[in-house]
Amino acid sequence: MNNNKMLKKILFLTGTRADFGKLKPLINVCNDSDLLDVYIFATGMHMHKKYGFTVKEIEKLGFKNIFKFINYTSEKSMDLTLSKTIEGLSSYVKEERPNMIIVHGDRLEALAGAIVGAMNNILVGHVEGGEVSGTIDDLLRHATSKMAHLHFVASETAEKRLIQLGESSDSIFKIGSPDVDIMLSDKLPTLDNVIKHYEIPFDKYAIAMLHPVTTELELIENQAKVFAKSLIDSGENYVVVYPNNDMGSEYILKVYEKYLKNNSNFILFPSLRFEYFLTLLKNANFLIGNSSTGIHEAPVYGIPTINIGSRQENRFEYQSINNVDFDLDKILEVIKKVKKIGKYNPTNHYGTGDSADKFIKLIEGMEIWKTNAQKKFIDLV
């Protein structure tokens, strides 16, 4: 690719505050390139008032080509949401004809992007494939990887898993986790500014994030009650972030409304600006719940994680990550334990803060655009 070539249209698909935080460094470097024309398809939780209508945060960054699409349905059914996302994205790409679609992680929006790209002979790049967990997210992530042509992975372990799935090693590029670029930058807001901005009534706190496990729907309400009681009984202050919008989230929100909302030890947020959240995480006593933040981000800062239940099962293990079941007494024991230990040594398992640099070198190069849209399964023997 050189200046004599036509601009390549690269479309980033984002459905949540979390995946946008991962994609943002990649979007920024592509946006600064003279060789690329950047488009953003914003959908999912970004378009939901209940979760803070976070598409506004994307718009504030000044990107030119943002297409907003509401993909949720009144039935609150993940398969129908997937179908609606495919329908909306398919119409959009037929109009804009991007040369590549970039998706992230294990959300249904990512699978929709991969399906639409693959079936329209558009190259699909999957960021942070090859990870594992103990929920339906596994199925979504691996299905996305099988539909994708290019893989931008966070670790060598993820690379090996993709090879096990029959992906060509030539299509896999280890760039690290892009949000580590932001985490290790010197541009994060100060803790005082964050506390003032969000009117947080305490400066010593832990972060609580509980998401529904869609394969355990019948257990979610009780799990949420155990979670809430453990937080209350611990006597700590908590910054609580709403769950994602997967099936079962309404049970968690009802428990928060009943037990936490009017308790002075808690402040609840539908969502937080990514950089502001990172500052809160960096200065937290610990993170508790079942969010991937406890596996991916907290160890980068050496912040203790209390990981509850099966949602992050089989993922990265580190000394700062403490796994426990939904058992009140055991959770309280681990809270006491991490309070005594304090911070751990940080890890660079997910990169050293140069993911965007690695990504843009690949995207601005000639070879990656020669990738054949017709994939082949690569046997291990």
C-alpha positions in Angstrom: 0.0 0.0 0.0 1.4 3.4 -0.9 0.2 6.9 -1.6 -0.6 6.1 -5.2 -3.1 3.5 -4.0 -6.7 4.3 -3.2 -7.6 4.8 0.5 -8.6 1.5 2.2 -11.9 1.7 4.1 -11.6 0.1 7.5 -14.8 -0.3 9.6 -14.7 -0.8 13.3 -17.7 -2.4 14.9 -18.4 -1.7 18.6 -21.2 -2.7 20.8 -20.1 -2.0 24.4 -18.1 0.5 26.5 -15.6 -2.4 27.1 -14.9 -3.3 23.5 -14.6 0.3 22.5 -12.0 0.8 25.1 -10.0 -2.0 23.5 -10.5 -0.7 19.9 -10.0 2.9 20.6 -6.2 2.9 20.3 -6.5 1.0 17.0 -9.1 3.5 15.7 -6.9 6.4 16.7 -3.8 5.3 14.8 -5.9 4.3 11.7 -7.6 7.7 11.9 -4.2 9.4 11.8 -3.1 7.5 8.8 -3.1 9.0 5.3 -3.7 5.6 3.8 -6.9 4.7 5.7 -10.5 5.9 5.8 -12.0 5.0 9.2 -15.7 4.2 9.8 -17.4 3.2 13.0 -20.6 1.1 13.4 -21.9 1.8 16.9 -24.6 -0.5 18.2 -25.5 -2.6 21.2 -25.2 -1.1 24.7 -23.9 2.1 23.1 -27.4 2.9 21.9 -29.2 2.0 25.2 -30.3 4.8 27.5 -30.3 2.5 30.5 -26.5 1.9 30.0 -25.7 5.6 29.6 -26.1 6.0 25.8 -22.3 5.7 25.5 -22.3 6.4 21.8 -22.1 10.0 22.9 -18.6 9.3 24.2 -17.6 8.1 20.8 -19.0 11.2 19.1 -17.1 13.5 21.5 -13.9 12.1 20.1 -14.6 13.8 16.8 -14.6 10.8 14.5 -16.3 11.6 11.2 -18.0 8.5 10.0 -20.1 7.1 12.9 -23.1 5.1 12.0 -25.5 4.4 14.9 -27.8 1.4 14.9 -30.2 0.1 17.6 -29.9 -3.7 17.6 -31.8 -4.7 20.7 -35.4 -6.0 20.6 -38.3 -6.0 23.0 -38.0 -9.8 23.4 -34.5 -9.4 25.0 -33.4 -12.5 23.1 -29.7 -12.8 22.1 -30.5 -14.8 18.9 -32.9 -12.1 17.7 -30.4 -9.4 18.6 -27.8 -11.2 16.6 -30.2 -11.4 13.7 -31.1 -7.8 13.8 -27.4 -6.8 14.0 -26.6 -8.8 10.9 -29.5 -7.2 9.1 -28.5 -3.7 9.9 -24.8 -4.2 9.3 -25.4 -6.0 6.0 -27.3 -3.0 4.7 -24.6 -0.6 5.9 -21.7 -2.5 4.3 -23.5 -2.8 1.0 -23.7 1.0 1.0 -20.2 1.8 2.2 -18.3 -1.3 0.9 -15.4 -1.3 3.5 -12.3 -3.2 2.6 -12.0 -4.6 6.2 -14.2 -5.0 9.2 -12.5 -5.0 12.6 -14.4 -6.7 15.5 -13.4 -7.5 19.1 -13.8 -10.3 21.5 -16.8 -12.4 22.3 -19.9 -10.3 22.0 -22.7 -11.2 19.6 -22.0 -8.0 17.8 -18.5 -9.3 16.9 -20.0 -12.5 15.5 -22.5 -10.4 13.5 -19.6 -8.4 12.0 -17.6 -11.5 11.2 -20.6 -13.2 9.5 -21.5 -10.1 7.4 -17.8 -9.7 6.4 -17.2 -13.3 5.5 -20.4 -13.6 3.4 -19.7 -10.4 1.5 -16.1 -11.2 0.7 -14.9 -8.4 3.0 -11.8 -9.1 5.1 -12.5 -9.5 8.8 -10.0 -8.8 11.5 -10.7 -10.3 15.0 -9.0 -8.6 18.0 -8.4 -10.7 21.1 -9.6 -14.0 19.7 -8.2 -17.3 21.1 -9.2 -16.5 24.7 -11.3 -18.9 26.7 -14.0 -18.6 29.4 -16.7 -20.7 31.0 -19.8 -19.3 29.3 -21.5 -19.0 26.0 -18.9 -16.2 25.3 -16.6 -19.1 24.3 -18.9 -20.2 21.6 -19.3 -16.6 20.3 -15.6 -15.9 20.3 -14.5 -19.1 18.6 -17.3 -18.8 16.0 -16.1 -15.3 15.3 -12.5 -16.5 14.9 -13.6 -19.1 12.4 -15.4 -16.5 10.3 -12.5 -14.0 10.5 -9.6 -13.9 8.1 -7.1 -12.1 10.3 -6.4 -12.5 14.0 -4.8 -9.8 16.3 -4.2 -11.7 19.5 -3.2 -10.6 22.9 -0.9 -13.5 23.9 1.1 -16.5 22.7 -1.5 -18.8 24.4 -4.3 -17.3 22.3 -2.2 -17.8 19.2 -1.8 -21.5 20.0 -5.5 -22.0 20.5 -6.3 -20.4 17.2 -3.9 -22.8 15.5 -5.7 -25.6 17.3 -8.9 -24.3 15.7 -7.4 -24.8 12.2 -6.3 -21.2 11.6 -3.2 -20.5 9.6 -0.2 -19.2 11.6 0.3 -16.7 8.8 -3.0 -15.0 9.7 -2.2 -14.6 13.4 -0.5 -11.5 14.7 0.4 -11.1 18.4 -0.1 -7.4 19.2 -1.0 -7.6 22.8 -4.2 -6.2 24.3 -4.8 -2.7 22.9 -6.3 -1.2 26.1 -2.9 -1.7 27.8 -1.7 1.1 25.6 -4.1 3.4 27.4 -3.5 1.8 30.8 0.2 2.5 30.7 0.0 6.0 29.1 0.6 9.2 31.0 -2.6 10.7 29.8 -5.1 9.2 32.3 -7.0 11.7 34.5 -6.0 12.1 38.1 -7.9 10.3 40.8 -9.0 13.7 42.3 -10.5 14.7 39.0 -12.3 11.4 38.5 -13.8 11.5 42.1 -14.9 15.1 41.5 -16.3 14.5 38.1 -18.4 11.5 39.2 -19.1 12.9 42.7 -17.8 9.8 44.3 -18.2 10.2 48.1 -15.1 8.3 49.1 -11.5 8.0 48.1 -10.8 4.5 49.4 -12.9 2.0 47.6 -13.2 -1.3 45.7 -14.8 -1.8 42.3 -17.7 -4.3 41.9 -18.8 -5.7 38.5 -21.1 -8.6 38.1 -22.4 -9.8 34.8 -25.0 -12.5 34.0 -23.8 -16.0 33.0 -26.3 -16.8 30.3 -25.9 -20.5 30.7 -26.9 -20.2 34.4 -30.1 -18.1 34.1 -31.9 -20.0 36.9 -29.1 -19.2 39.3 -28.5 -15.5 38.5 -31.0 -13.9 41.0 -29.6 -15.9 43.9 -26.0 -15.3 42.8 -26.7 -11.5 42.7 -28.1 -11.7 46.2 -25.1 -13.5 47.5 -22.9 -11.0 45.8 -24.7 -8.0 47.2 -24.8 -9.4 50.7 -21.0 -10.1 50.6 -20.3 -6.5 49.6 -22.6 -5.1 52.3 -21.2 -7.5 55.0 -17.6 -6.6 54.1 -18.2 -3.0 55.3 -16.1 -1.6 52.4 -16.9 1.2 50.1 -17.7 0.2 46.5 -17.9 1.8 43.1 -20.5 -0.5 41.3 -20.7 -0.6 37.5 -23.9 -2.0 35.9 -23.8 -5.5 34.2 -23.8 -5.8 30.5 -27.1 -6.3 28.7 -27.0 -10.1 28.3 -30.0 -12.2 29.3 -30.3 -12.1 33.1 -29.0 -8.6 33.7 -32.4 -7.5 34.9 -32.1 -9.9 37.9 -28.8 -8.2 38.9 -30.2 -4.7 38.5 -33.2 -5.5 40.6 -30.9 -6.7 43.4 -28.8 -3.6 43.2 -31.9 -1.5 43.3 -33.2 -3.2 46.4 -30.0 -3.7 48.4 -27.3 -1.3 47.3 -28.9 1.9 45.8 -29.7 3.6 49.1 -26.7 2.3 51.0 -24.1 5.0 51.7 -21.2 2.6 51.1 -22.2 2.2 47.4 -22.3 4.4 44.4 -23.7 2.9 41.2 -23.0 3.8 37.6 -24.5 2.5 34.3 -21.1 3.1 32.7 -18.0 5.1 33.1 -15.7 6.8 30.6 -12.9 4.3 29.9 -10.0 6.4 30.9 -11.8 7.5 34.1 -12.6 3.9 34.9 -8.9 3.0 34.5 -7.9 5.6 37.0 -10.4 4.3 39.4 -9.1 0.7 38.8 -5.5 1.8 39.2 -6.3 3.2 42.7 -8.8 0.6 43.9 -8.2 -1.6 46.9 -9.5 -4.6 44.8 -11.9 -5.6 42.1 -14.7 -8.1 42.8 -17.2 -9.8 40.6 -16.9 -11.8 37.4 -15.8 -9.2 34.8 -13.0 -9.9 32.4 -11.5 -6.7 33.7 -10.4 -8.7 36.7 -8.5 -11.1 34.4 -7.2 -8.7 31.7 -6.8 -5.2 33.2 -6.5 -5.5 37.0 -3.3 -7.6 36.9 -1.7 -5.0 34.7 -1.8 -2.6 37.7 -1.3 -5.4 40.3 -4.7 -4.7 41.7 -6.2 -7.8 43.5 -9.1 -9.5 41.8 -11.8 -11.5 43.6 -13.2 -13.6 40.7 -16.5 -15.2 41.6 -18.2 -18.1 39.8 -17.7 -19.7 36.4 -17.8 -16.8 34.0 -14.0 -16.4 33.7 -13.3 -20.1 34.0 -10.1 -21.4 32.3 -8.8 -18.0 31.6 -5.4 -16.4 32.5 -4.2 -17.3 36.0 -2.0 -14.9 38.0 -1.1 -14.4 41.7 -3.4 -11.4 42.0 -6.5 -13.3 40.8 -8.4 -15.1 43.6 -11.1 -17.5 42.4 -14.0 -18.3 44.6 -17.6 -19.7 44.3 -20.8 -17.8 45.1 -20.4 -18.6 48.8 -20.9 -15.8 51.2 -18.4 -16.9 53.9 -15.7 -17.7 51.3 -16.1 -14.4 49.6 -15.7 -12.5 52.8 -12.6 -14.6 53.7 -11.0 -13.6 50.4 -11.9 -9.9 50.9 -10.1 -10.0 54.2 -7.1 -11.8 52.6 -6.6 -9.3 49.7 -7.0 -6.3 52.1 -4.0 -7.6 54.1 -1.9 -8.3 51.0 -2.5 -5.1 49.1 -1.1 -4.7 45.6 0.7 -7.4 43.7 3.5 -7.1 41.2 2.1 -6.0 37.8 2.1 -8.4 34.8 2.8 -7.7 31.1 1.2 -10.9 29.9 -1.2 -8.9 27.7 1.4 -6.6 26.3 3.6 -3.7 27.1 1.6 -0.8 25.6 2.6 -0.9 21.9 -0.4 -2.7 20.4 -1.5 0.2 18.3 2.0 0.6 16.8 2.1 -3.1 15.9 -1.4 -2.9 14.4 -0.8 0.1 12.2 2.4 -1.3 10.8 0.4 -4.3 9.7 -2.6 -2.4 8.3 -0.4 0.1 6.4 1.6 -2.7 4.9 0.9 -4.4 1.5 0.9 -8.1 2.6 -2.2 -8.1 4.9 -4.4 -6.8 2.1 -3.4 -9.7 -0.1 -5.2 -12.1 2.3 -7.5 -14.4 0.5 -11.1 -14.1 1.5 -11.4 -17.9 0.8 -10.2 -19.5 4.0 -8.7 -22.9 4.4 -8.6 -25.2 7.4 -5.0 -25.9 8.5 -4.5 -29.5 9.9 -2.1 -29.9 12.8 -0.7 -33.2 11.2 
